[in-house]
Amino acid sequence: MKNAAKLCRLPEICYYHVFAQQGHIMTRMVKCIKLGKEAPGMKFAPLPNELGKRIFENVSQEAWDAWTRHQTMLINENRLSLADPRAREYLAQQMENYFFGEGADAVQGYVPK
């Protein structure tokens, strides 16, 4: 357990890992804003800012996984470089729209199977 404290920088993550190893963690449920139903939440906030907190409190792990797939397609199809601050800003806005707005941009050239 001493090593676990050294590896973890965020208290809520350390708390989760220590208790999960001991089998004491129950799944955190959220009313998912994207799916419109109660579903298992994420284990920790995906971003260290206000948007990350809103996502953590209102988005399920299933909806987050769907976003990461969509985000990957946006990055690939639009040939975004994450080293470019404008690309990161665009993705942050798309994430906000995906969960709390009118929806993210459609991926150009993507044909669902």
Secondary structure as GFF3:
##gff-version 3
##sequence-region A 1 113
A	DSSP	alpha_helix	2	7	.	.	.	ID=ss1
A	DSSP	alpha_helix	11	21	.	.	.	ID=ss2
A	DSSP	beta_strand	29	32	.	.	.	ID=ss3
A	DSSP	beta_strand	37	40	.	.	.	ID=ss4
A	DSSP	alpha_helix	50	58	.	.	.	ID=ss5
A	DSSP	alpha_helix	61	77	.	.	.	ID=ss6
A	DSSP	alpha_helix	85	100	.	.	.	ID=ss7
###
